[in-house]
């Protein structure tokens, strides 16, 4: 299974950044170098799950959302017709101990706005009126929604009871199928440490992007470390996600 997965990743990866030696992506279909706000993001060659990592200290960064941004063109599998995809990254931090209680925090975001033509992974506020405490991890995906209303046109998969105050690295994967298909045939899944934490199906996800205006954002308002960013133009299966978790640094292995 691992050899098959690695062969698949060689063909289907849009962007992969190990952060071992620099902030630049190791493999990318688009621009490899991100724009980084050095006041809140550092590259550390020894801090990663494997080798290096990005270290974020953006607790008080509010809504600026310029911590670390890769160009989305060709690095994200957006199409005006139906498209699938996978987002994979490793996170290390204490969401309940380290993050500002004033904000939701987005380790990953690609959108015009979280509630407008989006895909995002976020950690909810503590004592959120919907979810309570501790913080929950959400995979959100919203339709075109000019009003940017969180109650309109969006879908959310929510995973609770994270237990991420253990100082360990945790693997987060989000997958989807049939975005921009024009039909209510979309499906999505969220995995943590190789295990399914939620699925959704039977919705329409319509996104109309000017791709040159869209960025892949990492670590918005985040405190902690991010390693091994991988975005593919296919939805990995549950078995493949489990294999990727076991391999860990599968992206780098795949291109050696």
Helices and strands as residue ranges (DSSP letters): H 2-12, E 13-17, E 27-28, E 35-36, E 41-44, E 53-57, E 68-71, E 83-92, H 95-98, E 105-113, E 116-123, E 137-142, E 154-159, E 170-179, E 186-192, E 195-203, G 211-213, E 215-220, E 223-232, H 238-247, H 250-255
